[in-house]
């Protein structure tokens, strides 16, 4: 997936697809599936960061995503 494809996908969401929680799933080589609510889309770095619930980065990833969202909303407000 490219950044352009991700932006295109999210810019044309159906209303029912634009609300609610997101859960990340990582399918591991040994067949296990890790699920988490700690997700962050890092557009600058071209990464989707998924942190396991009991990892040291779980809360940091969630907080960093909130900061990204605040930055975006402030930028949007200034350009309006």
N, CA, C and O atoms as a Maestro MAE file, in Angstrom:
{
 s_m_m2io_version
 :::
 2.0.0
}

f_m_ct {
 s_m_title
 :::
 protein
 m_atom[320] {
  # First column is atom index #
  i_m_mmod_type
  r_m_x_coord
  r_m_y_coord
  r_m_z_coord
  i_m_residue_number
  s_m_chain_name
  s_m_pdb_residue_name
  s_m_pdb_atom_name
  i_m_atomic_number
  :::
  1 25 0.842 -1.173 0.000 1 A "UNK " " N  " 7
  2 3 0.000 0.000 0.000 1 A "UNK " " CA " 6
  3 2 0.889 1.239 0.000 1 A "UNK " " C  " 6
  4 15 1.912 1.284 0.683 1 A "UNK " " O  " 8
  5 25 0.489 2.230 -0.766 2 A "UNK " " N  " 7
  6 3 1.230 3.492 -0.799 2 A "UNK " " CA " 6
  7 2 0.480 4.546 0.008 2 A "UNK " " C  " 6
  8 15 -0.696 4.376 0.332 2 A "UNK " " O  " 8
  9 25 1.173 5.633 0.329 3 A "UNK " " N  " 7
  10 3 0.518 6.745 1.027 3 A "UNK " " CA " 6
  11 2 -0.644 7.276 0.194 3 A "UNK " " C  " 6
  12 15 -1.717 7.570 0.722 3 A "UNK " " O  " 8
  13 25 -0.419 7.396 -1.103 4 A "UNK " " N  " 7
  14 3 -1.456 7.922 -1.995 4 A "UNK " " CA " 6
  15 2 -2.706 7.043 -1.956 4 A "UNK " " C  " 6
  16 15 -3.828 7.550 -1.941 4 A "UNK " " O  " 8
  17 25 -2.507 5.728 -1.940 5 A "UNK " " N  " 7
  18 3 -3.648 4.812 -1.888 5 A "UNK " " CA " 6
  19 2 -4.390 4.934 -0.558 5 A "UNK " " C  " 6
  20 15 -5.619 4.886 -0.518 5 A "UNK " " O  " 8
  21 25 -3.641 5.092 0.520 6 A "UNK " " N  " 7
  22 3 -4.259 5.247 1.833 6 A "UNK " " CA " 6
  23 2 -5.083 6.532 1.900 6 A "UNK " " C  " 6
  24 15 -6.207 6.521 2.401 6 A "UNK " " O  " 8
  25 25 -4.533 7.631 1.400 7 A "UNK " " N  " 7
  26 3 -5.256 8.910 1.382 7 A "UNK " " CA " 6
  27 2 -6.512 8.790 0.521 7 A "UNK " " C  " 6
  28 15 -7.578 9.265 0.911 7 A "UNK " " O  " 8
  29 25 -6.394 8.163 -0.639 8 A "UNK " " N  " 7
  30 3 -7.555 7.982 -1.521 8 A "UNK " " CA " 6
  31 2 -8.643 7.169 -0.818 8 A "UNK " " C  " 6
  32 15 -9.822 7.521 -0.871 8 A "UNK " " O  " 8
  33 25 -8.245 6.099 -0.172 9 A "UNK " " N  " 7
  34 3 -9.198 5.247 0.526 9 A "UNK " " CA " 6
  35 2 -9.939 6.013 1.614 9 A "UNK " " C  " 6
  36 15 -11.165 5.935 1.702 9 A "UNK " " O  " 8
  37 25 -9.204 6.753 2.446 10 A "UNK " " N  " 7
  38 3 -9.824 7.458 3.559 10 A "UNK " " CA " 6
  39 2 -10.589 8.702 3.130 10 A "UNK " " C  " 6
  40 15 -11.461 9.159 3.869 10 A "UNK " " O  " 8
  41 25 -10.298 9.260 1.974 11 A "UNK " " N  " 7
  42 3 -11.008 10.466 1.543 11 A "UNK " " CA " 6
  43 2 -12.379 10.147 0.955 11 A "UNK " " C  " 6
  44 15 -13.179 11.057 0.737 11 A "UNK " " O  " 8
  45 25 -12.663 8.878 0.695 12 A "UNK " " N  " 7
  46 3 -13.940 8.498 0.087 12 A "UNK " " CA " 6
  47 2 -14.683 7.444 0.895 12 A "UNK " " C  " 6
  48 15 -15.349 6.582 0.322 12 A "UNK " " O  " 8
  49 25 -14.578 7.501 2.221 13 A "UNK " " N  " 7
  50 3 -15.228 6.503 3.064 13 A "UNK " " CA " 6
  51 2 -16.742 6.673 3.075 13 A "UNK " " C  " 6
  52 15 -17.258 7.790 3.040 13 A "UNK " " O  " 8
  53 25 -17.435 5.556 3.123 14 A "UNK " " N  " 7
  54 3 -18.876 5.559 3.335 14 A "UNK " " CA " 6
  55 2 -19.112 5.999 4.781 14 A "UNK " " C  " 6
  56 15 -18.331 5.637 5.661 14 A "UNK " " O  " 8
  57 25 -20.181 6.778 5.050 15 A "UNK " " N  " 7
  58 3 -20.414 7.277 6.414 15 A "UNK " " CA " 6
  59 2 -20.371 6.195 7.498 15 A "UNK " " C  " 6
  60 15 -19.866 6.445 8.593 15 A "UNK " " O  " 8
  61 25 -20.888 5.007 7.214 16 A "UNK " " N  " 7
  62 3 -20.879 3.958 8.243 16 A "UNK " " CA " 6
  63 2 -19.468 3.440 8.529 16 A "UNK " " C  " 6
  64 15 -19.244 2.800 9.556 16 A "UNK " " O  " 8
  65 25 -18.525 3.706 7.640 17 A "UNK " " N  " 7
  66 3 -17.141 3.271 7.829 17 A "UNK " " CA " 6
  67 2 -16.280 4.335 8.497 17 A "UNK " " C  " 6
  68 15 -15.085 4.121 8.700 17 A "UNK " " O  " 8
  69 25 -16.864 5.471 8.839 18 A "UNK " " N  " 7
  70 3 -16.054 6.581 9.352 18 A "UNK " " CA " 6
  71 2 -16.240 6.842 10.847 18 A "UNK " " C  " 6
  72 15 -15.787 7.870 11.351 18 A "UNK " " O  " 8
  73 25 -16.897 5.931 11.559 19 A "UNK " " N  " 7
  74 3 -17.048 6.074 13.009 19 A "UNK " " CA " 6
  75 2 -16.737 4.749 13.689 19 A "UNK " " C  " 6
  76 15 -16.787 3.690 13.063 19 A "UNK " " O  " 8
  77 25 -16.419 4.819 14.971 20 A "UNK " " N  " 7
  78 3 -16.155 3.610 15.747 20 A "UNK " " CA " 6
  79 2 -14.673 3.396 15.985 20 A "UNK " " C  " 6
  80 15 -13.833 4.156 15.505 20 A "UNK " " O  " 8
  81 25 -14.375 2.367 16.721 21 A "UNK " " N  " 7
  82 3 -13.003 2.049 17.106 21 A "UNK " " CA " 6
  83 2 -12.270 1.295 15.999 21 A "UNK " " C  " 6
  84 15 -12.883 0.626 15.166 21 A "UNK " " O  " 8
  85 25 -10.952 1.418 16.010 22 A "UNK " " N  " 7
  86 3 -10.085 0.652 15.109 22 A "UNK " " CA " 6
  87 2 -9.280 -0.328 15.953 22 A "UNK " " C  " 6
  88 15 -8.800 0.020 17.032 22 A "UNK " " O  " 8
  89 25 -9.136 -1.533 15.465 23 A "UNK " " N  " 7
  90 3 -8.320 -2.555 16.109 23 A "UNK " " CA " 6
  91 2 -7.283 -3.013 15.096 23 A "UNK " " C  " 6
  92 15 -7.606 -3.317 13.948 23 A "UNK " " O  " 8
  93 25 -6.034 -3.059 15.540 24 A "UNK " " N  " 7
  94 3 -4.973 -3.567 14.685 24 A "UNK " " CA " 6
  95 2 -4.823 -5.064 14.870 24 A "UNK " " C  " 6
  96 15 -4.899 -5.563 15.993 24 A "UNK " " O  " 8
  97 25 -4.612 -5.778 13.786 25 A "UNK " " N  " 7
  98 3 -4.339 -7.209 13.837 25 A "UNK " " CA " 6
  99 2 -3.017 -7.469 13.143 25 A "UNK " " C  " 6
  100 15 -2.774 -6.996 12.033 25 A "UNK " " O  " 8
  101 25 -2.167 -8.233 13.818 26 A "UNK " " N  " 7
  102 3 -0.903 -8.653 13.221 26 A "UNK " " CA " 6
  103 2 -0.927 -10.174 13.177 26 A "UNK " " C  " 6
  104 15 -1.059 -10.828 14.211 26 A "UNK " " O  " 8
  105 25 -0.801 -10.733 11.983 27 A "UNK " " N  " 7
  106 3 -0.793 -12.181 11.805 27 A "UNK " " CA " 6
  107 2 0.663 -12.637 11.777 27 A "UNK " " C  " 6
  108 15 1.398 -12.353 10.831 27 A "UNK " " O  " 8
  109 25 1.063 -13.346 12.827 28 A "UNK " " N  " 7
  110 3 2.455 -13.750 13.005 28 A "UNK " " CA " 6
  111 2 2.757 -15.044 12.261 28 A "UNK " " C  " 6
  112 15 1.853 -15.816 11.941 28 A "UNK " " O  " 8
  113 25 4.036 -15.271 11.990 29 A "UNK " " N  " 7
  114 3 4.471 -16.436 11.221 29 A "UNK " " CA " 6
  115 2 4.084 -17.751 11.889 29 A "UNK " " C  " 6
  116 15 3.858 -18.747 11.201 29 A "UNK " " O  " 8
  117 25 4.005 -17.771 13.208 30 A "UNK " " N  " 7
  118 3 3.672 -19.016 13.914 30 A "UNK " " CA " 6
  119 2 2.166 -19.256 14.011 30 A "UNK " " C  " 6
  120 15 1.732 -20.191 14.683 30 A "UNK " " O  " 8
  121 25 1.365 -18.418 13.344 31 A "UNK " " N  " 7
  122 3 -0.078 -18.601 13.319 31 A "UNK " " CA " 6
  123 2 -0.835 -17.790 14.355 31 A "UNK " " C  " 6
  124 15 -2.061 -17.699 14.288 31 A "UNK " " O  " 8
  125 25 -0.135 -17.205 15.304 32 A "UNK " " N  " 7
  126 3 -0.816 -16.381 16.300 32 A "UNK " " CA " 6
  127 2 -1.282 -15.071 15.666 32 A "UNK " " C  " 6
  128 15 -0.715 -14.596 14.682 32 A "UNK " " O  " 8
  129 25 -2.331 -14.505 16.259 33 A "UNK " " N  " 7
  130 3 -2.842 -13.206 15.830 33 A "UNK " " CA " 6
  131 2 -2.786 -12.277 17.038 33 A "UNK " " C  " 6
  132 15 -3.382 -12.558 18.078 33 A "UNK " " O  " 8
  133 25 -2.068 -11.176 16.890 34 A "UNK " " N  " 7
  134 3 -1.994 -10.171 17.943 34 A "UNK " " CA " 6
  135 2 -2.981 -9.062 17.592 34 A "UNK " " C  " 6
  136 15 -2.961 -8.541 16.477 34 A "UNK " " O  " 8
  137 25 -3.845 -8.700 18.543 35 A "UNK " " N  " 7
  138 3 -4.803 -7.615 18.341 35 A "UNK " " CA " 6
  139 2 -4.510 -6.525 19.357 35 A "UNK " " C  " 6
  140 15 -4.154 -6.810 20.500 35 A "UNK " " O  " 8
  141 25 -4.661 -5.268 18.933 36 A "UNK " " N  " 7
  142 3 -4.398 -4.144 19.825 36 A "UNK " " CA " 6
  143 2 -5.181 -2.914 19.393 36 A "UNK " " C  " 6
  144 15 -5.561 -2.773 18.230 36 A "UNK " " O  " 8
  145 25 -5.414 -2.026 20.356 37 A "UNK " " N  " 7
  146 3 -6.050 -0.744 20.054 37 A "UNK " " CA " 6
  147 2 -5.008 0.367 19.977 37 A "UNK " " C  " 6
  148 15 -5.363 1.539 19.853 37 A "UNK " " O  " 8
  149 25 -3.737 0.013 20.048 38 A "UNK " " N  " 7
  150 3 -2.649 0.994 20.030 38 A "UNK " " CA " 6
  151 2 -2.082 1.090 18.615 38 A "UNK " " C  " 6
  152 15 -1.167 0.357 18.239 38 A "UNK " " O  " 8
  153 25 -2.650 2.012 17.844 39 A "UNK " " N  " 7
  154 3 -2.304 2.188 16.431 39 A "UNK " " CA " 6
  155 2 -1.884 3.625 16.186 39 A "UNK " " C  " 6
  156 15 -2.372 4.550 16.835 39 A "UNK " " O  " 8
  157 25 -0.981 3.797 15.250 40 A "UNK " " N  " 7
  158 3 -0.599 5.156 14.846 40 A "UNK " " CA " 6
  159 2 -0.206 5.134 13.374 40 A "UNK " " C  " 6
  160 15 0.592 4.299 12.948 40 A "UNK " " O  " 8
  161 25 -0.766 6.047 12.610 41 A "UNK " " N  " 7
  162 3 -0.382 6.211 11.213 41 A "UNK " " CA " 6
  163 2 0.621 7.355 11.169 41 A "UNK " " C  " 6
  164 15 0.289 8.496 11.489 41 A "UNK " " O  " 8
  165 25 1.838 7.046 10.774 42 A "UNK " " N  " 7
  166 3 2.924 8.030 10.677 42 A "UNK " " CA " 6
  167 2 3.131 8.333 9.200 42 A "UNK " " C  " 6
  168 15 3.904 7.655 8.523 42 A "UNK " " O  " 8
  169 25 2.437 9.356 8.700 43 A "UNK " " N  " 7
  170 3 2.507 9.670 7.274 43 A "UNK " " CA " 6
  171 2 3.886 10.174 6.879 43 A "UNK " " C  " 6
  172 15 4.353 9.872 5.780 43 A "UNK " " O  " 8
  173 25 4.556 10.940 7.749 44 A "UNK " " N  " 7
  174 3 5.913 11.412 7.433 44 A "UNK " " CA " 6
  175 2 6.846 10.240 7.164 44 A "UNK " " C  " 6
  176 15 7.588 10.230 6.182 44 A "UNK " " O  " 8
  177 25 6.796 9.259 8.049 45 A "UNK " " N  " 7
  178 3 7.695 8.112 7.941 45 A "UNK " " CA " 6
  179 2 7.158 6.990 7.080 45 A "UNK " " C  " 6
  180 15 7.874 6.030 6.795 45 A "UNK " " O  " 8
  181 25 5.889 7.098 6.655 46 A "UNK " " N  " 7
  182 3 5.298 6.054 5.827 46 A "UNK " " CA " 6
  183 2 5.115 4.749 6.589 46 A "UNK " " C  " 6
  184 15 5.346 3.667 6.049 46 A "UNK " " O  " 8
  185 25 4.693 4.859 7.861 47 A "UNK " " N  " 7
  186 3 4.560 3.659 8.687 47 A "UNK " " CA " 6
  187 2 3.186 3.608 9.352 47 A "UNK " " C  " 6
  188 15 2.577 4.639 9.639 47 A "UNK " " O  " 8
  189 25 2.723 2.408 9.584 48 A "UNK " " N  " 7
  190 3 1.607 2.176 10.482 48 A "UNK " " CA " 6
  191 2 2.215 1.449 11.674 48 A "UNK " " C  " 6
  192 15 2.730 0.339 11.542 48 A "UNK " " O  " 8
  193 25 2.150 2.086 12.836 49 A "UNK " " N  " 7
  194 3 2.796 1.563 14.034 49 A "UNK " " CA " 6
  195 2 1.729 0.876 14.885 49 A "UNK " " C  " 6
  196 15 0.713 1.477 15.232 49 A "UNK " " O  " 8
  197 25 1.974 -0.381 15.211 50 A "UNK " " N  " 7
  198 3 1.051 -1.194 15.995 50 A "UNK " " CA " 6
  199 2 1.817 -1.698 17.209 50 A "UNK " " C  " 6
  200 15 2.840 -2.367 17.066 50 A "UNK " " O  " 8
  201 25 1.324 -1.378 18.409 51 A "UNK " " N  " 7
  202 3 2.034 -1.766 19.630 51 A "UNK " " CA " 6
  203 2 1.198 -2.739 20.455 51 A "UNK " " C  " 6
  204 15 0.028 -2.489 20.743 51 A "UNK " " O  " 8
  205 25 1.817 -3.839 20.825 52 A "UNK " " N  " 7
  206 3 1.154 -4.864 21.625 52 A "UNK " " CA " 6
  207 2 0.750 -4.306 22.991 52 A "UNK " " C  " 6
  208 15 1.439 -3.452 23.548 52 A "UNK " " O  " 8
  209 25 -0.364 -4.790 23.518 53 A "UNK " " N  " 7
  210 3 -0.935 -4.242 24.749 53 A "UNK " " CA " 6
  211 2 0.050 -4.170 25.910 53 A "UNK " " C  " 6
  212 15 0.069 -3.160 26.614 53 A "UNK " " O  " 8
  213 25 0.848 -5.167 26.136 54 A "UNK " " N  " 7
  214 3 1.742 -5.173 27.297 54 A "UNK " " CA " 6
  215 2 3.163 -4.726 26.954 54 A "UNK " " C  " 6
  216 15 4.077 -4.902 27.760 54 A "UNK " " O  " 8
  217 25 3.356 -4.155 25.777 55 A "UNK " " N  " 7
  218 3 4.689 -3.676 25.394 55 A "UNK " " CA " 6
  219 2 4.958 -2.311 26.021 55 A "UNK " " C  " 6
  220 15 4.042 -1.620 26.469 55 A "UNK " " O  " 8
  221 25 6.217 -1.948 26.040 56 A "UNK " " N  " 7
  222 3 6.592 -0.645 26.606 56 A "UNK " " CA " 6
  223 2 6.096 0.519 25.748 56 A "UNK " " C  " 6
  224 15 6.040 1.649 26.231 56 A "UNK " " O  " 8
  225 25 5.740 0.272 24.503 57 A "UNK " " N  " 7
  226 3 5.318 1.342 23.590 57 A "UNK " " CA " 6
  227 2 3.800 1.484 23.458 57 A "UNK " " C  " 6
  228 15 3.333 2.379 22.753 57 A "UNK " " O  " 8
  229 25 3.027 0.633 24.110 58 A "UNK " " N  " 7
  230 3 1.571 0.642 23.950 58 A "UNK " " CA " 6
  231 2 0.971 2.017 24.233 58 A "UNK " " C  " 6
  232 15 0.295 2.579 23.372 58 A "UNK " " O  " 8
  233 25 1.204 2.561 25.408 59 A "UNK " " N  " 7
  234 3 0.629 3.860 25.766 59 A "UNK " " CA " 6
  235 2 1.260 5.000 24.969 59 A "UNK " " C  " 6
  236 15 0.569 5.945 24.588 59 A "UNK " " O  " 8
  237 25 2.560 4.918 24.715 60 A "UNK " " N  " 7
  238 3 3.241 5.973 23.945 60 A "UNK " " CA " 6
  239 2 2.674 6.069 22.536 60 A "UNK " " C  " 6
  240 15 2.482 7.170 22.019 60 A "UNK " " O  " 8
  241 25 2.406 4.935 21.914 61 A "UNK " " N  " 7
  242 3 1.850 4.935 20.561 61 A "UNK " " CA " 6
  243 2 0.471 5.578 20.560 61 A "UNK " " C  " 6
  244 15 0.162 6.376 19.676 61 A "UNK " " O  " 8
  245 25 -0.361 5.240 21.540 62 A "UNK " " N  " 7
  246 3 -1.691 5.844 21.627 62 A "UNK " " CA " 6
  247 2 -1.591 7.354 21.846 62 A "UNK " " C  " 6
  248 15 -2.328 8.118 21.224 62 A "UNK " " O  " 8
  249 25 -0.682 7.790 22.726 63 A "UNK " " N  " 7
  250 3 -0.516 9.223 22.991 63 A "UNK " " CA " 6
  251 2 0.018 9.952 21.762 63 A "UNK " " C  " 6
  252 15 -0.418 11.064 21.462 63 A "UNK " " O  " 8
  253 25 0.956 9.336 21.053 64 A "UNK " " N  " 7
  254 3 1.508 9.963 19.850 64 A "UNK " " CA " 6
  255 2 0.435 10.124 18.785 64 A "UNK " " C  " 6
  256 15 0.429 11.119 18.061 64 A "UNK " " O  " 8
  257 25 -0.465 9.167 18.679 65 A "UNK " " N  " 7
  258 3 -1.545 9.284 17.711 65 A "UNK " " CA " 6
  259 2 -2.448 10.457 18.071 65 A "UNK " " C  " 6
  260 15 -2.885 11.195 17.187 65 A "UNK " " O  " 8
  261 25 -2.730 10.637 19.352 66 A "UNK " " N  " 7
  262 3 -3.551 11.766 19.792 66 A "UNK " " CA " 6
  263 2 -2.866 13.078 19.417 66 A "UNK " " C  " 6
  264 15 -3.530 14.013 18.970 66 A "UNK " " O  " 8
  265 25 -1.552 13.160 19.590 67 A "UNK " " N  " 7
  266 3 -0.803 14.367 19.211 67 A "UNK " " CA " 6
  267 2 -0.899 14.617 17.707 67 A "UNK " " C  " 6
  268 15 -1.060 15.761 17.282 67 A "UNK " " O  " 8
  269 25 -0.802 13.557 16.896 68 A "UNK " " N  " 7
  270 3 -0.941 13.690 15.438 68 A "UNK " " CA " 6
  271 2 -2.321 14.256 15.105 68 A "UNK " " C  " 6
  272 15 -2.447 15.131 14.248 68 A "UNK " " O  " 8
  273 25 -3.340 13.760 15.777 69 A "UNK " " N  " 7
  274 3 -4.708 14.193 15.526 69 A "UNK " " CA " 6
  275 2 -4.901 15.656 15.915 69 A "UNK " " C  " 6
  276 15 -5.545 16.407 15.183 69 A "UNK " " O  " 8
  277 25 -4.358 16.065 17.044 70 A "UNK " " N  " 7
  278 3 -4.435 17.464 17.477 70 A "UNK " " CA " 6
  279 2 -3.739 18.369 16.467 70 A "UNK " " C  " 6
  280 15 -4.268 19.423 16.114 70 A "UNK " " O  " 8
  281 25 -2.556 17.968 15.997 71 A "UNK " " N  " 7
  282 3 -1.819 18.742 15.001 71 A "UNK " " CA " 6
  283 2 -2.654 18.912 13.734 71 A "UNK " " C  " 6
  284 15 -2.754 20.017 13.201 71 A "UNK " " O  " 8
  285 25 -3.252 17.826 13.251 72 A "UNK " " N  " 7
  286 3 -4.071 17.871 12.042 72 A "UNK " " CA " 6
  287 2 -5.271 18.798 12.229 72 A "UNK " " C  " 6
  288 15 -5.569 19.617 11.360 72 A "UNK " " O  " 8
  289 25 -5.959 18.666 13.365 73 A "UNK " " N  " 7
  290 3 -7.150 19.493 13.604 73 A "UNK " " CA " 6
  291 2 -6.793 20.964 13.721 73 A "UNK " " C  " 6
  292 15 -7.526 21.816 13.219 73 A "UNK " " O  " 8
  293 25 -5.681 21.278 14.375 74 A "UNK " " N  " 7
  294 3 -5.241 22.676 14.477 74 A "UNK " " CA " 6
  295 2 -4.873 23.234 13.110 74 A "UNK " " C  " 6
  296 15 -5.204 24.378 12.798 74 A "UNK " " O  " 8
  297 25 -4.196 22.443 12.300 75 A "UNK " " N  " 7
  298 3 -3.822 22.861 10.945 75 A "UNK " " CA " 6
  299 2 -5.073 23.115 10.110 75 A "UNK " " C  " 6
  300 15 -5.144 24.098 9.371 75 A "UNK " " O  " 8
  301 25 -6.048 22.238 10.227 76 A "UNK " " N  " 7
  302 3 -7.302 22.372 9.492 76 A "UNK " " CA " 6
  303 2 -8.044 23.633 9.933 76 A "UNK " " C  " 6
  304 15 -8.601 24.351 9.102 76 A "UNK " " O  " 8
  305 25 -8.051 23.902 11.237 77 A "UNK " " N  " 7
  306 3 -8.722 25.079 11.788 77 A "UNK " " CA " 6
  307 2 -8.067 26.363 11.294 77 A "UNK " " C  " 6
  308 15 -8.761 27.323 10.961 77 A "UNK " " O  " 8
  309 25 -6.723 26.388 11.242 78 A "UNK " " N  " 7
  310 3 -5.999 27.587 10.789 78 A "UNK " " CA " 6
  311 2 -6.242 27.880 9.317 78 A "UNK " " C  " 6
  312 15 -6.243 29.041 8.908 78 A "UNK " " O  " 8
  313 25 -6.448 26.836 8.518 79 A "UNK " " N  " 7
  314 3 -6.630 27.052 7.081 79 A "UNK " " CA " 6
  315 2 -8.077 27.379 6.724 79 A "UNK " " C  " 6
  316 15 -8.368 27.731 5.581 79 A "UNK " " O  " 8
  317 25 -8.978 27.266 7.683 80 A "UNK " " N  " 7
  318 3 -10.407 27.534 7.410 80 A "UNK " " CA " 6
  319 2 -10.711 29.016 7.398 80 A "UNK " " C  " 6
  320 15 -11.858 29.409 7.185 80 A "UNK " " O  " 8
  :::
 }
 m_bond[319] {
  # First column is bond index #
  i_m_from
  i_m_to
  i_m_order
  :::
  1 1 2 1
  2 2 3 1
  3 3 4 2
  4 3 5 1
  5 5 6 1
  6 6 7 1
  7 7 8 2
  8 7 9 1
  9 9 10 1
  10 10 11 1
  11 11 12 2
  12 11 13 1
  13 13 14 1
  14 14 15 1
  15 15 16 2
  16 15 17 1
  17 17 18 1
  18 18 19 1
  19 19 20 2
  20 19 21 1
  21 21 22 1
  22 22 23 1
  23 23 24 2
  24 23 25 1
  25 25 26 1
  26 26 27 1
  27 27 28 2
  28 27 29 1
  29 29 30 1
  30 30 31 1
  31 31 32 2
  32 31 33 1
  33 33 34 1
  34 34 35 1
  35 35 36 2
  36 35 37 1
  37 37 38 1
  38 38 39 1
  39 39 40 2
  40 39 41 1
  41 41 42 1
  42 42 43 1
  43 43 44 2
  44 43 45 1
  45 45 46 1
  46 46 47 1
  47 47 48 2
  48 47 49 1
  49 49 50 1
  50 50 51 1
  51 51 52 2
  52 51 53 1
  53 53 54 1
  54 54 55 1
  55 55 56 2
  56 55 57 1
  57 57 58 1
  58 58 59 1
  59 59 60 2
  60 59 61 1
  61 61 62 1
  62 62 63 1
  63 63 64 2
  64 63 65 1
  65 65 66 1
  66 66 67 1
  67 67 68 2
  68 67 69 1
  69 69 70 1
  70 70 71 1
  71 71 72 2
  72 71 73 1
  73 73 74 1
  74 74 75 1
  75 75 76 2
  76 75 77 1
  77 77 78 1
  78 78 79 1
  79 79 80 2
  80 79 81 1
  81 81 82 1
  82 82 83 1
  83 83 84 2
  84 83 85 1
  85 85 86 1
  86 86 87 1
  87 87 88 2
  88 87 89 1
  89 89 90 1
  90 90 91 1
  91 91 92 2
  92 91 93 1
  93 93 94 1
  94 94 95 1
  95 95 96 2
  96 95 97 1
  97 97 98 1
  98 98 99 1
  99 99 100 2
  100 99 101 1
  101 101 102 1
  102 102 103 1
  103 103 104 2
  104 103 105 1
  105 105 106 1
  106 106 107 1
  107 107 108 2
  108 107 109 1
  109 109 110 1
  110 110 111 1
  111 111 112 2
  112 111 113 1
  113 113 114 1
  114 114 115 1
  115 115 116 2
  116 115 117 1
  117 117 118 1
  118 118 119 1
  119 119 120 2
  120 119 121 1
  121 121 122 1
  122 122 123 1
  123 123 124 2
  124 123 125 1
  125 125 126 1
  126 126 127 1
  127 127 128 2
  128 127 129 1
  129 129 130 1
  130 130 131 1
  131 131 132 2
  132 131 133 1
  133 133 134 1
  134 134 135 1
  135 135 136 2
  136 135 137 1
  137 137 138 1
  138 138 139 1
  139 139 140 2
  140 139 141 1
  141 141 142 1
  142 142 143 1
  143 143 144 2
  144 143 145 1
  145 145 146 1
  146 146 147 1
  147 147 148 2
  148 147 149 1
  149 149 150 1
  150 150 151 1
  151 151 152 2
  152 151 153 1
  153 153 154 1
  154 154 155 1
  155 155 156 2
  156 155 157 1
  157 157 158 1
  158 158 159 1
  159 159 160 2
  160 159 161 1
  161 161 162 1
  162 162 163 1
  163 163 164 2
  164 163 165 1
  165 165 166 1
  166 166 167 1
  167 167 168 2
  168 167 169 1
  169 169 170 1
  170 170 171 1
  171 171 172 2
  172 171 173 1
  173 173 174 1
  174 174 175 1
  175 175 176 2
  176 175 177 1
  177 177 178 1
  178 178 179 1
  179 179 180 2
  180 179 181 1
  181 181 182 1
  182 182 183 1
  183 183 184 2
  184 183 185 1
  185 185 186 1
  186 186 187 1
  187 187 188 2
  188 187 189 1
  189 189 190 1
  190 190 191 1
  191 191 192 2
  192 191 193 1
  193 193 194 1
  194 194 195 1
  195 195 196 2
  196 195 197 1
  197 197 198 1
  198 198 199 1
  199 199 200 2
  200 199 201 1
  201 201 202 1
  202 202 203 1
  203 203 204 2
  204 203 205 1
  205 205 206 1
  206 206 207 1
  207 207 208 2
  208 207 209 1
  209 209 210 1
  210 210 211 1
  211 211 212 2
  212 211 213 1
  213 213 214 1
  214 214 215 1
  215 215 216 2
  216 215 217 1
  217 217 218 1
  218 218 219 1
  219 219 220 2
  220 219 221 1
  221 221 222 1
  222 222 223 1
  223 223 224 2
  224 223 225 1
  225 225 226 1
  226 226 227 1
  227 227 228 2
  228 227 229 1
  229 229 230 1
  230 230 231 1
  231 231 232 2
  232 231 233 1
  233 233 234 1
  234 234 235 1
  235 235 236 2
  236 235 237 1
  237 237 238 1
  238 238 239 1
  239 239 240 2
  240 239 241 1
  241 241 242 1
  242 242 243 1
  243 243 244 2
  244 243 245 1
  245 245 246 1
  246 246 247 1
  247 247 248 2
  248 247 249 1
  249 249 250 1
  250 250 251 1
  251 251 252 2
  252 251 253 1
  253 253 254 1
  254 254 255 1
  255 255 256 2
  256 255 257 1
  257 257 258 1
  258 258 259 1
  259 259 260 2
  260 259 261 1
  261 261 262 1
  262 262 263 1
  263 263 264 2
  264 263 265 1
  265 265 266 1
  266 266 267 1
  267 267 268 2
  268 267 269 1
  269 269 270 1
  270 270 271 1
  271 271 272 2
  272 271 273 1
  273 273 274 1
  274 274 275 1
  275 275 276 2
  276 275 277 1
  277 277 278 1
  278 278 279 1
  279 279 280 2
  280 279 281 1
  281 281 282 1
  282 282 283 1
  283 283 284 2
  284 283 285 1
  285 285 286 1
  286 286 287 1
  287 287 288 2
  288 287 289 1
  289 289 290 1
  290 290 291 1
  291 291 292 2
  292 291 293 1
  293 293 294 1
  294 294 295 1
  295 295 296 2
  296 295 297 1
  297 297 298 1
  298 298 299 1
  299 299 300 2
  300 299 301 1
  301 301 302 1
  302 302 303 1
  303 303 304 2
  304 303 305 1
  305 305 306 1
  306 306 307 1
  307 307 308 2
  308 307 309 1
  309 309 310 1
  310 310 311 1
  311 311 312 2
  312 311 313 1
  313 313 314 1
  314 314 315 1
  315 315 316 2
  316 315 317 1
  317 317 318 1
  318 318 319 1
  319 319 320 2
  :::
 }
}
